[in-house]
Amino acid sequence: MKTSIYIATSLDGFIARKDGALDWLPGIDSTDTPGGEDYGYHEFMDSIDVLIMGRKTFETVLSFDTDWPYGNKRMVILSSQPVSIPSDLSDRVESSAMNPIKLIEKLSADGFQHAYIDGGITIQSFLNAGLIDELIITRVPVLIGSGISLFGTLEADIRLQHLQTQSYPNGLVQSRYRRL
């Protein structure tokens, strides 16, 4: 099973403020961007068939004042604590306390082929388990000084191959890497 991350960071490497706030992040509504640019997000989402997300990230998404952004995609919330899943999402969202290796084995056995991994701690645990194949990182030209780091402490070096970098008129720079 292929696993990917698609995430934005501040220029100083944070994915959110310490309290989880994303107020520094430009609007993700494509109507708010020059030319309706979506930074390859829809193409990426079309390529995945399951999302694995951390509990805090899931709770953040639920707090957005928008419709559910993931459609009917299957989602697994990775958490060692209980997760409150709204009843209207219970047919496509479930929680699991499995470790990353076991979860990927199970999802692969269930026929899933490409997982989107999201959430700081979740991404870090998958990286440390050697389970991230592709990283798509969009750097936002803002320094926020402190917050939740994308990578945190790694157990070992992770060597990457740079595949592509694209810059956008609003200053965002997106790079794509593959784990070697």
Salt bridges, closest charged atoms under 4 A:
ASP23 OD1 - ARG17 NE 2.75
ASP38 OD2 - HIS42 ND1 2.41
GLU59 OE1 - ARG55 NH1 3.32
ASP91 OD1 - ARG92 NH1 3.41
GLU94 OE1 - ARG74 NH2 2.30
GLU105 OE1 - LYS102 NZ 3.97
ASP110 OD2 - LYS106 NZ 2.86
ASP133 OD1 - ARG179 NH2 3.69
GLU134 OE1 - LYS2 NZ 3.58
GLU134 OE2 - ARG176 NE 2.88
